[in-house]
Amino acid sequence: MRNQRLWLLIAVLLLSNCLTVAYFVTKDEKVSQQPVKEMKKEVVAKVGDDVIYRSDWLFAMEKRYGVDVLKELVNEKVIEQVAAKYGVSVTDEEIERELTMIQSIYNPYEQETAFDEETLKSQIKTTLLLEKLMIKDVNIPEEQLKAFYEDNKELYEIPETYHISHIVVKTNEEALEVKKELEEGSSFSALAMERSIDSLTASRGGEVGYISKYHPHIDPAYLEAIEKLNVGEISDPVPYEEGYAIILLQEKNEGKSFTYDEVKEQIKRQMALQQSEVTFTPESFWEEVGVEWFYGE
């Protein structure tokens, strides 16, 4: 039954593909204002005697992802404008609730990219606005909503989750050395990038993400070590796959049971979307808001 909660996570992760590229292209306004001549001179990488200029990099990014990224940026604006037109909004409480649910089922070990909380919140808001627009004229009887809640209460029982980072090394002795360096004031993220053999998290400064107290694919000993930590503390060496991990507990979210009233609107969206025979996309509203597309012309 937990799979029914995956619909939002899938939508968010799909939306993030293009937005991640958009972030790197647009995050620095100064870059977009740089004269072309300056960008041609700015070196972003070297390979032996060959250099790669910022202008080459940006051109390659646009060529590979330009259409998709531009469409996502347009769609964000479209959704915002249409939502405002019809008085559709998303509250902070709704965003926080969806974020909590995503964190409880998101498996960071299966993802190459970690998503920071603010990015997730932004993507959740966009997804929820679109879904609310899709079902704004749908009415579902109260008794059906309550019946769904009673039949699927486990969907709204959120277990305790932990936001962690770790540094993985080959031997227990190395792990003890890492812990000593951390206790002497070394940066956890810097040490993770320098010494961790976990290729998935090392480049992110050891960032693992959120894991559930009852995560089925994580060694119980690893989870037990996390449970003993207070926020901000680091663990003793813990056996991990082919080595040993030093774990940092960054945040702890207590488990929560959502009441019917708290998730009523979410249930309505889920049921309405499942029953709908028509699939709406942001492009469905382009004509309504007057989108003009010049790219590629």
Beta strands, then each sheet from edge to edge (+ up, - down):
strand 1: 43-47
strand 2: 50-53
strand 3: 157-158
strand 4: 161-169
strand 5: 207-212
strand 6: 238-240
strand 7: 243-253
strand 8: 256-257
sheet 1: 1+ 2-
sheet 2: 3+ 8-
sheet 3: 5+ 4- 7+ 6-
end
